[in-house]
Amino acid sequence: MTKINVIVNNSIRIVEDKFTLVDGGNILINDLAKSNVNVSLIGHCNLIQESNVEQFLSEDIQIISLSFWKSPKNLVHRVLNYLYATIKLILVCFKAENFYVYIPSNISIISLMFLRLFKKKYGLYIRGAVKHSRFNGKVRNYKVFKRFYFNTIKKARFNIVTGNYLLNEINKINSATEVVVPMMSVNETDLLQSKSISQNRNLLYVGRIDKEKGIEELIEACWLLKKQEAPFNLKIIGSGERDYVAEITNRVLRFDLDKHIEFVGKINDIELLKNYYRSADVFIFPSHHEGFPRVLYEAMTFGLPIIATDLETYSGTMINGKNCSLIPIANSNALASSIIELLSSKEKRILYSSNSLNYMKMFFKDIANKSHASQVISNFELNS
C-alpha cells in the first residue's frame, strides 16, 4: 500500500466531530483512500459552526492536526498555533516520506523548508499565484515568498497546477508539470450542444459564502441594479460560517433585496445542482483570488455566459470579450455595469456560450479516464 502525506493550505474543518475540507477537497482525499493509498492529512484544524455539510472525509484517513487551539480567539492564539504547527511539522517531515503539498500558504512555506532540509520526496499542488501568501488574515505579495516557491518548484518531483496560465508559468521552472483534472460535479455527458438564450434575468453564484469570494460586492451590485430598476433574480448556492452567512443575509434584508436574492444553501444532490446551472442565464463569480475554480468549468459545461474578476490565473482560459466579461477585483460598480451590459446583449451571450461549449468539448477529451487522485498516485509511482 502506498503511503502519501497530504499537507493542505486551507483548514481541516471539524463539524460535529467529523472532518471536512472546502472547495471539493474531500473528493481527492477520499479517492486516494479508495485507491488503496494510506493517506495522512496534515493541516490546521478549526471547529466550524456550519450547516448543510453532508460530505465528510473517510474515517480511514489519518488526521494530523497542526492546531493546539481549534478555535483561536486572538492573535496570541494564532501565533502560538503556528509555533505548535512548526514543531509538529519538523517531526512529521523528518519521520515520513512521500509528501503532496498544497501551495501557496504559510503552512506550505514552513513544511517545504523542512522537506527540503531533510531531502524528502515531494510533489506540489499549485492552486494559485506563487507570489501570494497570507499574514494576519490578508493575502499579501512578497518577493521573498516568490523566490522561495520558485526554488521549491524546481526541486519538486512533480507539479500539478490549476489552469493553463499556471501550466505555462510553472513549466518554465519545472517541466514535470501538468494541469489538474478538476474535481467537478459534471462530466462530458452533461455538455450542452448549445445554450438556449432567453429573455430571463436569472443570475447564479456557486461557491462559498465568504468575503474573499466577492460576495459583498455581489450584494452591493444587486443593490445598484435595484436602484436602476433593472430586473433580475439571483440564486446563491453555497454555505459558509454561520455568523458570516447571517451577516450577509441581514445585509440583503437591509437593502430590501430579499425578493431578488435567494440563498439556496449548499446542494449535495448533484442532479439538483445541474438543474440550477441549466436554468440560469448568467453565471457570476467575483472572487478576489483563485487558482482556477471548478465552478467555472461547470458553468462553461452548461454554456453559461460568465462574469468573473480579472485574475492572473484565469489567463489563457477566461478571455474577456470571448467567453466571459472580466471586471476589476472588489468593484461592485463594475460588476453591476457588466451584468446590465450582458443581460442587454443577446449577441454577446450567444458568443460567450458558444465559445465556452467549444472549449469544454476539447477539455473533456483531454481529461478522459483521468482523476486528480490517479495523477497523484501515478506521479509518486513514477518517482519511486
C-alpha positions as CSV (number, residue, x, y, z in Angstrom):
1,M,0.0,0.0,0.0
2,T,1.4,3.4,-1.0
3,K,1.7,6.0,1.8
4,I,1.1,9.6,0.9
5,N,1.1,12.6,3.3
6,V,-1.0,15.5,2.1
7,I,-0.4,18.9,3.5
8,V,-3.3,21.2,2.8
9,N,-3.3,25.0,2.5
10,N,-6.8,25.5,3.9
11,S,-8.1,24.4,7.2
12,I,-9.4,21.0,8.0
13,R,-12.9,21.8,9.3
14,I,-14.3,20.0,12.3
15,V,-18.1,19.8,12.2
16,E,-19.8,17.7,14.8
17,D,-16.7,15.6,15.5
18,K,-16.3,14.8,11.7
19,F,-13.7,16.3,9.4
20,T,-14.2,18.0,6.1
21,L,-12.5,20.2,3.5
22,V,-13.9,23.0,1.4
23,D,-13.8,23.5,-2.4
24,G,-14.0,19.8,-3.3
25,G,-11.0,18.9,-1.2
26,N,-12.8,15.8,0.2
27,I,-13.0,14.3,-3.3
28,L,-9.3,13.9,-3.8
29,I,-8.5,12.7,-0.2
30,N,-11.4,10.2,-0.3
31,D,-10.5,9.0,-3.8
32,L,-6.9,8.4,-2.7
33,A,-8.2,6.3,0.2
34,K,-10.4,4.3,-2.1
35,S,-7.4,3.6,-4.3
36,N,-5.7,1.6,-1.6
37,V,-3.5,4.5,-0.5
38,N,-2.6,5.0,3.1
39,V,-3.4,8.8,3.5
40,S,-2.4,11.2,6.2
41,L,-4.0,14.6,6.0
42,I,-1.9,17.4,7.7
43,G,-3.1,20.9,8.4
44,H,-4.7,23.4,10.8
45,C,-7.9,22.1,12.3
46,N,-10.7,24.5,13.1
47,L,-14.0,24.0,14.8
48,I,-16.7,25.4,12.5
49,Q,-20.3,26.3,13.1
50,E,-21.7,25.5,9.7
51,S,-24.9,23.9,8.4
52,N,-25.6,21.8,5.3
53,V,-22.3,19.8,5.4
54,E,-23.0,16.3,4.3
55,Q,-19.8,15.2,2.7
56,F,-17.0,14.3,5.1
57,L,-13.6,12.7,5.0
58,S,-13.4,8.9,5.2
59,E,-12.7,7.5,8.7
60,D,-9.8,5.6,7.1
61,I,-7.8,8.8,6.8
62,Q,-5.4,9.8,9.5
63,I,-5.7,13.4,10.5
64,I,-2.6,15.1,11.8
65,S,-3.7,18.4,13.4
66,L,-1.3,21.4,13.4
67,S,-3.5,23.3,15.8
68,F,-3.3,23.5,19.6
69,W,-6.3,25.8,19.7
70,K,-9.1,24.5,17.4
71,S,-11.0,27.9,17.8
72,P,-8.3,30.5,18.2
73,K,-9.7,33.7,19.9
74,N,-7.0,36.2,19.2
75,L,-3.6,37.0,17.6
76,V,-1.7,35.3,20.5
77,H,-3.6,32.1,19.9
78,R,-2.8,32.2,16.2
79,V,0.9,32.9,16.8
80,L,1.1,30.0,19.3
81,N,-0.7,27.8,16.9
82,Y,2.0,28.4,14.3
83,L,4.7,27.7,16.8
84,Y,2.9,24.4,17.6
85,A,2.5,23.7,13.9
86,T,6.2,24.3,13.3
87,I,7.2,21.7,15.9
88,K,4.7,19.2,14.6
89,L,5.9,19.7,11.0
90,I,9.5,19.2,12.0
91,L,8.6,15.8,13.4
92,V,6.3,14.7,10.6
93,C,8.7,15.9,7.8
94,F,11.6,14.1,9.5
95,K,9.9,10.8,10.0
96,A,7.6,10.4,7.0
97,E,8.1,10.0,3.2
98,N,6.1,11.0,0.0
99,F,4.5,14.4,0.6
100,Y,1.9,16.1,-1.6
101,V,1.9,19.8,-0.6
102,Y,-0.8,22.4,-1.5
103,I,0.6,25.8,-2.2
104,P,0.6,28.7,-1.6
105,S,0.2,29.2,2.2
106,N,2.1,29.9,5.3
107,I,1.9,26.2,6.3
108,S,3.3,25.1,2.9
109,I,6.3,27.5,3.4
110,I,7.1,26.0,6.8
111,S,6.6,22.4,5.7
112,L,8.6,22.8,2.5
113,M,11.5,24.4,4.4
114,F,11.8,21.2,6.4
115,L,11.1,18.8,3.5
116,R,14.0,20.4,1.6
117,L,16.2,20.4,4.7
118,F,15.6,16.6,5.2
119,K,15.8,15.9,1.5
120,K,12.3,14.4,1.3
121,K,10.5,13.5,-1.9
122,Y,7.5,15.8,-2.5
123,G,5.1,16.9,-5.2
124,L,3.2,20.2,-5.3
125,Y,-0.4,21.0,-5.9
126,I,-0.2,24.6,-7.1
127,R,-3.6,26.3,-6.6
128,G,-2.7,30.0,-7.1
129,A,-0.1,32.5,-8.0
130,V,3.0,31.6,-6.0
131,K,3.9,35.1,-5.1
132,H,0.9,35.1,-2.7
133,S,0.8,34.1,0.9
134,R,-1.4,35.1,3.9
135,F,-0.5,37.1,7.0
136,N,-3.0,38.0,9.7
137,G,-6.0,37.2,7.6
138,K,-4.9,39.0,4.4
139,V,-3.4,37.8,1.1
140,R,-0.1,39.6,0.5
141,N,2.6,39.6,-2.2
142,Y,6.2,39.4,-1.1
143,K,9.2,38.8,-3.3
144,V,10.8,36.5,-0.7
145,F,7.9,34.1,-1.0
146,K,8.1,34.1,-4.8
147,R,11.8,33.3,-4.7
148,F,11.3,30.5,-2.1
149,Y,8.5,29.0,-4.1
150,F,10.3,29.1,-7.4
151,N,13.3,27.3,-5.9
152,T,11.0,24.8,-4.3
153,I,9.1,24.2,-7.6
154,K,12.4,23.5,-9.3
155,K,13.2,20.7,-6.8
156,A,9.7,19.1,-6.8
157,R,9.4,15.6,-8.2
158,F,6.2,16.8,-10.0
159,N,3.8,19.7,-10.0
160,I,0.0,19.6,-10.6
161,V,-1.5,23.0,-11.3
162,T,-4.9,24.6,-11.7
163,G,-5.5,26.1,-15.2
164,N,-3.5,26.9,-18.3
165,Y,-1.9,30.1,-17.0
166,L,-0.1,28.2,-14.2
167,L,0.8,25.4,-16.5
168,N,2.6,27.7,-18.8
169,E,4.3,29.6,-16.0
170,I,5.4,26.6,-13.9
171,N,6.6,24.6,-17.0
172,K,9.3,27.3,-17.4
173,I,10.6,26.3,-14.0
174,N,10.0,22.5,-13.9
175,S,8.9,20.5,-17.0
176,A,7.4,17.8,-14.8
177,T,4.1,19.8,-14.6
178,E,0.5,19.0,-15.6
179,V,-2.9,20.5,-15.3
180,V,-5.1,19.1,-12.6
181,V,-8.2,17.1,-13.5
182,P,-10.7,19.3,-11.8
183,M,-12.9,17.7,-9.1
184,M,-16.2,18.8,-10.8
185,S,-19.8,17.8,-10.3
186,V,-20.2,17.4,-14.1
187,N,-18.8,15.3,-16.9
188,E,-18.9,15.1,-20.7
189,T,-22.4,13.7,-20.7
190,D,-23.7,17.0,-19.3
191,L,-22.2,19.1,-22.0
192,L,-24.8,21.0,-23.9
193,Q,-24.8,21.2,-27.7
194,S,-26.0,24.8,-27.5
195,K,-27.4,27.1,-24.9
196,S,-30.9,28.5,-25.4
197,I,-30.6,32.2,-24.8
198,S,-33.8,33.5,-23.2
199,Q,-35.0,37.0,-22.1
200,N,-35.0,35.9,-18.5
201,R,-32.7,37.6,-15.9
202,N,-31.7,34.7,-13.8
203,L,-28.2,35.1,-12.2
204,L,-26.3,32.3,-10.5
205,Y,-23.4,32.2,-8.0
206,V,-22.0,28.9,-6.8
207,G,-19.3,28.9,-4.2
208,R,-18.6,29.5,-0.5
209,I,-20.3,32.5,1.2
210,D,-17.1,34.2,2.1
211,K,-15.7,37.8,1.9
212,E,-12.8,36.8,-0.3
213,K,-15.2,35.2,-2.8
214,G,-16.5,38.7,-3.5
215,I,-19.9,38.0,-2.0
216,E,-20.2,41.5,-0.5
217,E,-19.5,43.2,-3.9
218,L,-22.1,40.9,-5.4
219,I,-24.8,42.0,-2.9
220,E,-23.8,45.7,-3.4
221,A,-24.0,45.2,-7.2
222,C,-27.5,43.8,-6.8
223,W,-28.4,46.9,-4.7
224,L,-27.2,49.1,-7.6
225,L,-29.3,47.0,-10.1
226,K,-32.3,47.6,-7.9
227,K,-31.7,51.3,-7.7
228,Q,-31.6,51.4,-11.5
229,E,-34.8,49.3,-11.6
230,A,-33.0,46.6,-13.7
231,P,-35.0,43.4,-13.5
232,F,-33.0,40.4,-12.1
233,N,-33.1,37.4,-9.8
234,L,-30.0,35.9,-8.1
235,K,-29.6,32.5,-6.6
236,I,-26.6,32.0,-4.3
237,I,-25.7,28.3,-3.9
238,G,-23.2,27.5,-1.2
239,S,-22.5,27.6,2.6
240,G,-20.3,29.5,4.9
241,E,-19.6,30.1,8.5
242,R,-22.8,30.7,10.3
243,D,-22.1,34.2,11.7
244,Y,-20.9,35.5,8.3
245,V,-23.9,34.0,6.5
246,A,-26.2,35.7,9.0
247,E,-24.4,39.0,8.4
248,I,-24.8,38.7,4.7
249,T,-28.5,37.7,5.0
250,N,-29.1,40.7,7.2
251,R,-27.4,43.0,4.6
252,V,-29.8,41.6,1.9
253,L,-32.8,42.5,4.1
254,R,-31.4,46.0,4.9
255,F,-31.0,46.6,1.1
256,D,-34.6,45.3,0.6
257,L,-33.3,42.7,-1.8
258,D,-35.0,39.6,-0.4
259,K,-37.4,39.5,-3.3
260,H,-34.5,39.4,-5.7
261,I,-31.9,37.2,-3.9
262,E,-32.4,33.6,-2.7
263,F,-29.9,31.8,-0.5
264,V,-30.3,28.2,-1.6
265,G,-27.6,26.8,0.7
266,K,-25.2,24.1,-0.2
267,I,-26.5,21.5,-2.6
268,N,-25.2,17.9,-2.2
269,D,-27.7,16.5,-4.7
270,I,-25.6,16.7,-7.9
271,E,-28.6,16.4,-10.3
272,L,-30.3,19.3,-8.5
273,L,-27.2,21.4,-8.8
274,K,-27.1,20.7,-12.5
275,N,-30.6,21.9,-12.9
276,Y,-29.7,25.2,-11.3
277,Y,-26.9,25.6,-13.9
278,R,-29.3,24.7,-16.7
279,S,-32.0,27.2,-15.6
280,A,-29.6,30.2,-15.1
281,D,-28.9,32.9,-17.7
282,V,-25.6,34.3,-16.4
283,F,-23.0,32.9,-14.0
284,I,-21.2,35.4,-11.7
285,F,-18.0,34.6,-9.8
286,P,-16.4,37.8,-8.3
287,S,-13.7,36.1,-6.2
288,H,-10.6,38.1,-5.1
289,H,-8.1,35.3,-5.7
290,E,-8.2,31.8,-7.1
291,G,-6.2,29.1,-8.8
292,F,-8.8,28.0,-11.4
293,P,-12.1,27.1,-9.7
294,R,-14.0,24.1,-10.8
295,V,-17.3,26.1,-10.9
296,L,-16.1,28.0,-14.0
297,Y,-15.6,24.7,-15.7
298,E,-19.1,23.7,-14.6
299,A,-20.7,26.9,-15.8
300,M,-19.0,26.6,-19.2
301,T,-20.2,23.0,-19.5
302,F,-23.8,24.3,-19.4
303,G,-22.9,27.2,-21.8
304,L,-23.5,29.9,-19.3
305,P,-22.2,33.4,-20.1
306,I,-19.8,34.3,-17.3
307,I,-18.9,37.4,-15.4
308,A,-15.7,37.0,-13.3
309,T,-12.9,39.0,-11.8
310,D,-9.8,39.7,-13.9
311,L,-7.4,37.3,-12.1
312,E,-4.0,36.5,-13.4
313,T,-4.6,32.8,-13.0
314,Y,-7.5,32.8,-15.5
315,S,-5.3,33.9,-18.3
316,G,-5.4,31.7,-21.4
317,T,-8.8,30.2,-20.5
318,M,-11.1,33.1,-19.5
319,I,-10.7,35.6,-22.3
320,N,-12.5,38.9,-21.9
321,G,-15.0,39.6,-24.7
322,K,-14.7,36.0,-26.0
323,N,-16.1,33.6,-23.4
324,C,-16.7,36.0,-20.4
325,S,-16.7,39.5,-19.1
326,L,-13.8,40.2,-16.8
327,I,-14.0,43.0,-14.2
328,P,-11.7,44.6,-11.6
329,I,-11.4,42.9,-8.2
330,A,-13.7,44.2,-5.4
331,N,-15.6,46.7,-7.7
332,S,-19.3,46.5,-7.2
333,N,-20.0,49.3,-9.7
334,A,-18.1,47.5,-12.5
335,L,-19.9,44.3,-11.6
336,A,-23.3,45.9,-11.8
337,S,-22.5,47.6,-15.1
338,S,-21.2,44.3,-16.5
339,I,-24.4,42.5,-15.5
340,I,-26.6,45.1,-17.2
341,E,-24.5,45.0,-20.3
342,L,-24.5,41.3,-20.6
343,L,-28.2,40.9,-19.9
344,S,-28.9,43.6,-22.6
345,S,-26.9,41.9,-25.3
346,K,-28.2,38.7,-26.7
347,E,-25.4,38.6,-29.2
348,K,-22.7,38.7,-26.5
349,R,-24.4,36.0,-24.5
350,I,-24.6,33.8,-27.6
351,L,-20.9,34.4,-28.3
352,Y,-19.8,33.6,-24.7
353,S,-21.9,30.5,-24.6
354,S,-20.7,29.1,-27.9
355,N,-17.1,29.7,-27.1
356,S,-17.4,28.1,-23.7
357,L,-19.0,25.0,-25.0
358,N,-16.4,24.6,-27.7
359,Y,-13.7,24.9,-25.1
360,M,-15.2,22.3,-22.8
361,K,-15.6,19.8,-25.7
362,M,-11.8,19.8,-26.1
363,F,-11.2,19.9,-22.3
364,F,-13.3,16.7,-21.7
365,K,-11.4,14.9,-24.4
366,D,-8.1,15.8,-22.7
367,I,-9.1,14.6,-19.2
368,A,-10.9,11.4,-20.3
369,N,-10.4,8.5,-17.9
370,K,-8.3,10.6,-15.5
371,S,-8.8,11.9,-12.0
372,H,-6.8,14.1,-9.6
373,A,-6.1,11.0,-7.4
374,S,-4.8,9.0,-10.3
375,Q,-2.5,11.8,-11.3
376,V,-1.0,11.9,-7.7
377,I,-0.6,8.2,-7.5
378,S,1.0,7.7,-10.9
379,N,3.4,10.6,-10.2
380,F,4.6,9.0,-7.0
381,E,4.9,5.6,-8.6
382,L,7.0,7.1,-11.5
383,N,9.3,8.8,-9.0
384,S,9.6,5.9,-6.5
